[in-house]
């Protein structure tokens, strides 16, 4: 079934397309919000469950692990069994796991809930872009993908603000159960749109490949968490060895999770993945480090620091749908490469941070980074989704999200290592501010390099129009 046939079969009306976009956008916003909102409630959780810092530090990691490990297998499975069916199952699992917080809790059961939320969010992330890509094929797809991309970062940014308010007024458990009413509404809205957007050709699911994929990601993630410990460094290397086994296995099986020969041959798609990996790797730790800089060096409150950091997200949220629509008419590689250049300027400004840098300079850097995200994200996603056949959209969407998450993970591991080397386990005090600035300077310098590499891959991906 080609793209035109898919559109005529699944697009009942413009109203149906809008209903899908609203429901998908709200669901991925809630999943993204849940990823970051719980972080603000961690101190209350530790007090209530009577556990230490080591135990609660696994709360955000548990959801991230469930998300990353299952992204690729679920993306392939969705192409086989149906994307809307997988998306709806992800909503249901997220609702049930979130409501399970109302039962008596221990830290162990809470971590299981977070893993379940991570698995359900992988079912959402692994299919959302594919659903939008199909239902908006030849109909403002770039703009629709831009709106969906904005919702991801809108949720991540709103998470700490909403999580803090819920924790303060309704208790930390409300961070889990409060968003479920919106998810129920979204699931009902999807029922009114026909079609399940799946691969019409029957194929087997690669269970062995899925297990190897989960093993290498798990070993690599755990190893990266404490690279300064030689045992964990060996575990990370073992994860890379398992990655080599995964690549070998994928080249031998009849129905692999990922057909590597097709990925290598699709220059537009593989360059889009590499661009995404480096851009998201450059940006993930920036918000964390900038938050520390504003609160320690400039003595701002958490809410004041959050309001300044929000500048970047607001610009991106406004600009992404516009550049997404432009990428339907003009070459996405030009727009996204321009975005990479704006990233370089923003990181260059942050590279010069010192004890006396004004807040206006910080805000100027955030404006450039927000513009960079706005010009990069939607055109890059549009180029990637537009370069694959309709029956492989879910695996393509899963790979895009995997590139983003792996970039985030590698970036955070590098920053954790820098903190460990420069400060050890000491708390950040005025005496350690020079070390904090050194970590920021090294990270921003590396981020400039990442953005330049992303720009090269973005420009060299080729034309799609």
SULGIQUI-V485839 format. One line per field, one symbol per residue. ss: DSSP state (H for helix, E for strand, L for the rest). Layout:
ss->???
This chain:
ss->LLHHHHHHHHLLLHHHHHHHHHHHHHHHHHHHHHHHHHHHHHHHHHHHHLLLHHHHLHHHHHHHHHHHHHHHHHHHHHHHHLHHHHHHHHHHHHHHHHHHHHLLLLHHHHHHHHHHHHHHHHHHHHHHHHHHHHHLLLLLHHHHHHHHHHHHHHHHHHHHHHHHHHHHHHLLLHHHHLLHHHHHHHHHHHLLLLLLLLLLLLLLLLHHHHHHHHHHHHHHHHHHHLLLLHHHHHHHHHHHHHHHHHHHHHHHLLLLLLLHHHHHHLHHHHHHHHHHHHHHHHHHHHHHHHHHHHHHHLLLLHHHHHHHHHHHHHHHHHHHHHHHHHHHHLLHHHHHHHHHHHHHHHHHHHHLLLLLLLHHHHHHHHHHHHHHHHHHHHHHHHHHHHLLLHHHHHHHHHHHHHHHHHHHHHHHHHHHHHHHHHHLLLLLLHHHHHHHHHHHHHHHHHHHHHHHHHHHHHHLLLLLL
